[in-house]
């Protein structure tokens, strides 16, 4: 068995059974990273000294029968906006070059306490403000399916590290789709918790009212165990998860506007398989959703620019122009408009909750387009801007409505199915996602 491409949970069980040694497996990942021709485009920094110490400790606990959780000794990667003590955390930005935090972020500290091994920090979009994964200022990871394609972002290196067998799983962050887009485009499962569902202390912010840390992995089970490690609590029981009898609402309308044929066909095929497995499928296109989506320019960019204005304007030449302009898009939004937009969004969230009550999940294509050509994105600004907005359109529904959301592979390359649950219903959504995963094979 190729243990480097085994799920995190499979590796954990093998460690428990004495079939896999955490030290050997960590060394194998470090060797694979060293040998991979794209490694420097995937990992911003590898942390071999930390990884080896943590792996040895996991080995000793396993030998003594004192394992802390199923993932004790499993090696994972961390997005470069999550603070790591004594190791540079630069959030993919030259503005933060040389930034070295004094302590781990709360999520990294929790996961380390659970026994996971930190392999290093992965490349990402500048300050997490793009869904494409392109970053000419530091590095653009290759798409694991085709190196010429965009990897998805902003947790680009996180997804690629897993998909290319350079980590058992990864931790990223999501503000408007930054976990789910790269997961979908690289054939992985990605889970965005409800906002506030993981501790944000020690995470370089983009827009604090939306930012949340979550896992990217090979399976829903991995995401459940990783989420528990991030939170410092117990994982949800996924035993017996099935879609039989589940009420799933297909979100029609907005998610299909300007969508490419392949993601739509992959999604509809997946819906048919879910129905064949016993799911009860309904469809709706809420009239208020386009109005809620139209609030996005009044919500994301103003907060992001408010956080980063001083650093950006002190050195605007340090940023990729389309990202710079995206931040500056929040410059002209007034405080009253920002507050009014949030008042409207709260109202739309109530309407969403009322309309979707009684359904186990709302489903839609994760991304309405396939991964675009990375070189064209780098040379055609208009194409970059249009592709970025469309790429994040469907995932942003979950962020705006304040929902947990999971993306799962449909079986078609680069095409994901997204399931969104009720606010704070993260554990229930994981069970729904596990049922969907089983039905889709």
N, C-alpha and C positions, 0 to 999 in steps of 0.2 A: 504494500500500500504506500502511496505517496503521501506521507504524513504532512508535508508542507502544504498540501492542498486539501487536507482533511478539515472538517469543521472544527471549530474551537471546542465544542462539547465532545466530539469524538476524541480529540486529543486529550481532553481532561479525563475521560474514562480510561483511555489507554495508560495515562500516567498512574491513575488509581490502581489499575490492574497490573502494573509493573511491566507493561509492554513498551512503554516510552519513557525515557528519562528527560526531565525538564532541561537539564544542562545540555545533553546531546541535541535536543530539539532546538534550543536557543542557539547553540553553535551552528546548527544546520541552517537556521534562518539567517544568521549573520553571514555565513558563507554564501548563501544564495543571493543575498543583497550585494555582497562584494563582487560576485560573478556576473550580476545582471547588467547588461549594457545600458539600461535605462535608469539604473539605481539612483544616480545623482539628480535625475529629473523627478524621482518619486519621493525620495527621502531628503529633506532639507538637512537633517543631521541624524546620524545613527549613534546610539548610545550603548556601545558594547560593554563598557565597564559596569554601568548600572544593570544592564541586562544579565550579565554573568553573575553578579552578586545576587540578584533577585532569583535567578534560576537555581543557584546553589542552595539558597534558603528554602526554595520550594522542594528541591530534592530531599533535603534533610527533614522537612516536615512530612513528606510522603513516607519516607523510611520509618519515621517515628509514629506513623498513624495519626498525624495531627493536621491533615489537610484542611484548609479554611473554607473551600467551596469547590465546586466541580472544575472551575477554571484556574485553580491554584497551579501555577507552573506553566500556564499557557501564555505564549508570547504575542503581544499585540502592538499596533502602531498608534500614534497619537497625532492629531492635527496640530499644526504649528501655531494655533492661537490659544492652546491650552497650556498654561504655565507649567514648566518643569524646573525644579530647583537646580540652579547652577548650570543650566543648559539654555542656550539662546532660544527665545520664543519670539519670533519676529512677524508672525501673522502674514507671511507672504509679501511684506512691504519693506521697501528700502527706508521708509520713514522710521522704522523700528530696528534698523540694523544695529546689532550689538546689544540689544535689550536682553538682559539675563535676570530672570526673576529669582528671588531669594528662597521661594518655597513652591511646592507643587500646588496646582489648582486643586480645589476640593474633590473634584471627580477623579483626578489622577491619584490623589492621596487615598480615596476610598477604594479604588481598584487595586492599588498597591497593597493596601491592608487585606484585601481579599486574596492576594497571592499572584495576581497577574504580573507578567514580565514586560517591561517597557523596552521595545526595540529601538525606538527613536521617534522623531518628529517628521511629519509628512508635509510636502509642499501643498500650497493652496492658492486660491485667488487672492489678490491684494485686499487685505482687510475684510475678506469674505464677501465682497460686493459684486459677484457675478456668478451666474449659474453655468457658465461654459467651461470653466477650468483653465482658460488661457491666462498665462502670466508671463509676458515677455520680460518683466523686471527681475524675476528670480528664476523660475523654471516652470515649464508646462509639462506635466506628466503625459505619457502616451495613453491613448485609450487601450485597454487590455484586449479589445476585440480587433482593433486595427490602429496601429501606432500613428497613422496619418490623421486620425479623427480626434476631435475634442474629447477630453475625458469626462467632462461634466464637473461642476463645482458648486460651492467653493471647496468642498472636501475632496478635491481631485486626487491627490496623492494617497489619501486614506483609502479610497475605493480601489485604486490601482494596486496598492500594496497587497491587498487581500486577493484580488482577482489574478495577480501574477505570482501568487505563492510566496510572497515576501513578508507575510504576517498571517497569523491565524484569524485575526479579525482587526477591526480598526475603530477608533473613536473619532467622530467628527462633530460638527455643529451645524445647525439649521436655522436660518432666519427667514428664508423664503423658498427653500427647497434644496439647500446645500448638502444635505445627507441623501435625499431621495433621488435627485437627478444623477449624481455620479454612480449611485448604486444601480439605478435602472440601466444606465448606459454601459455598465461594466458587468452586468449579469448577476448582481448581488441582491440580498435583502437589506433594506435600510429602514431604520425606525426612528421617527421624530416623536419624542415624548410631548405631552402637553406642556406648553410654556410654563416654566417654573417647576417642572417635574424632575429636573436634575439641578444640582447646585451650580450657580453661575460664578461663584467666587473664583478668581484666578483665570477667568476666560477673557481674552482680549475682545472687547465688545464691538459690534457693528450697530445694532439697534436693540437696546436692552429690553424693550417691550415685546420683542419677538424672538431673540436669541435663545437657543436651547441646545444642550449637548446630548448626543445620542450615538448608537452603534451602527456600524456597517459590517455585514458578515455574510456567511454562506447560507445560513438557515435562520428561521424564526426562533428556533430553540437557542441558538447562539445569542441572538438579540435579547432574548428574555434573561439569560444568565448575565450578559454584559450589562444590561440595564440595572439588574440587581446589584452588581458589583459597583457601578457608578453611584448608586444611591446608598449603598451600605445596608441593603435589606434582603429579603428572601425572594427568589424568582417565582413567577407565577407558574402554577401547575398546568402543563399543556397536555397531559394525558387524556386521550380520547377525543381530542379536538377534531371537529368535523363541520362541514358546511351544511349537512343535512338538517333541514328545518330552519336554517338561518334566513332572516329577511335582509336582503341586500338591495340597496337603492342605487341604481345607475344614475350618475349625475349627467344629464344631457345638457345641450345648449353650449355654454361658454367653453367647456373643455374640448369640444370638437371643432370649434371655429378655427379655420386655417390649418387644421391638423393634417399631417401627411398620412398617406394611405396605410403604410406598414404598421405604425402604432395603433391605428384604429382597427385594422383587421386582426392584429394580435390580441387586442383587448376584447373584441367581440367574440373571437374564438374562445378566449378564456371564460367569458361570461357564459357561453353555451356549455362549456365543460362544467362550470359551477352549477348551472341549472340541472345538468345531467346527474350531478352528484347529490342533488336534493335541495339545493338552495332555492329560495323563493325570490325571484327577481322582479323588481318594480323599476320604474323610470320617472324622473322628474326634472324639470328645468325651472328652478325658482326665479320668479320675476325680479326679485331684489338682488340677485347675485351680481349681475352686471354693474349695478350701482355700487355695490360693496367693492367690487374689483377696481372700479374707477377711482376709489379713494387711495389706492396704493401710492401714487406720487406725492400725496399729502402726508403720508405716514412714515414710509421707510427712509427716503432720502433726507428729509428734514432732521430726523433724529440722528441719522448717521453723520450728516454734516455738522450738526451741533456738537457731537462728540469729538470729531476729528478736524474741525475747521482750523484751529491754530496750527496744528502740525502740517496739514495739507498746504495752507497758504504760505507757510514758512519755506516750503520746498516742493512746489507743485511739479517741478521738473523730475522729481523722483517717482512719479506715478505714470502708469500707462494712460494715455490721453482719454480713451473711452471710460475708464474707471474714474479718472479725475472728474470728467464731466458728469458722470452719474452721481457722484457725491455733491458736486456743485448744483445739481438739480434741486437740492433741498434749500438752496440759498434764498430763493425768492418767496418761499412759503411763509406766510405770516403766522405768528403765534395763535391768533384767533382762528385761522383756517385749520391749523394743526389740531387745536382743541375741538373744533367743530367736527372735524373728520373722525376723531376718536369717539365723540358722542354718537355720531351716525353709525360707526362700526359696532359699538356696543348694542345699539338697537337692532342692527342686522344680525348680530350674533344671537339675540333672543329669538328673532324670526327663524333663523336656521334651526335652533334647538327645538322649537315648536314643530316645524315641518318635518324634521328627521326623527322625532321621538317615535319609538316603537320599532325602529330599524336597528339591526345589529351593526351595520357599517354602511357607509356610502362609498361606492367604487367608481373609478374613472381611470383613463390612461394616465400613467405617472407623468410622462412627458409627451406632448403632441407631435414631436418631431424626432427624427433620428439624429445621432451625433453628427454635427457638421464638420467640414474640412477645417483643420486647425490653421493651415497656412492661409486660407482665404480669410478666416476670422482676423488673423494678424495683420492683414494688408488692406482690408476693406472695412472701414469704420462703420459705414451705413449698414453693412451686412451684420457686423458684430452687434450693433445696437438692436436691430430687429430680431436677430437670432436669440439674443439674450432675453429679451422680453417674452418671446414666445416660449422659450425653454422653461422659464420659471412660472408661466401662467397657471398651469394646473396645480403645481405643488403649492403655489401661493394661496390657493383657496384654504388649505388647512391652516396656514399661519394666520390668515385674516380671521377665520372663524374660531381660532383658538383651540384646535383639535389635535389629538394625537393622530399620527398617520404612518402607515407602513407601505413600502413598495416591495413587490415580489416579482421575480422573473416570470414571464408568460411562456417562455420556451422559444421565443423569437428573439434573435440578437438585438440588444439595445432597446427592447420594448418591455416596459414594466406595467403591472397593474397596481394601482394605489387603492388602499382601503383606509378610510378615515372613520374614527370612532367618535364617541361623545367626549366633551371636555372632561378631563381627569379620569376618563375610562381607559387608561393605558393598559391595565392588566387584562381587561375584557377584550380589547382590541388585539392583544397578542394571541389570545386564544382563537379569535376569529381568523387572524392571519395564519395561524398554524393550520386551521381547518382548510383555508384557501390553498395553502402550500401543499397539503396532502392531496387535495382534489386536482390541482394542476400538475402534480408529479414533479 
